[in-house]
Amino acid sequence: KELLKTQEHHTIEEELGEMWRWVNITFWVAIPICVLSAAYTFFFEEHGHRIEENVPEFMGIRTKEFPWECGECDLFDSKCWKKCRAEKE
């Protein structure tokens, strides 16, 4: 309580002025930066995908099989699942 008594108090007008300063900073600085950064990422950044064929051995290391019927296949690897099921038939 003593700390509050020693600190300066601002008027409502000063508080509103400070609030609107940060609202303006948000709308005139932060939002354009976000929009420009999203546009740059959309138009200029390339999204690399993992190469499916000729994967190095170190990328396929497993210490144990997965718990489903085709234990060597990733859960959503449809090519591997088809191959595994064809081998079982």
Secondary structure, DSSP 8 states (H G I E B T S, - for coil): -HHHHHS----HHHHHHHHHHHHHHIIIIIHHHHHHHHHHHHHH-------SSS--GGGG--SS--SSSSTTS-TT-HHHHHHHHHHH-
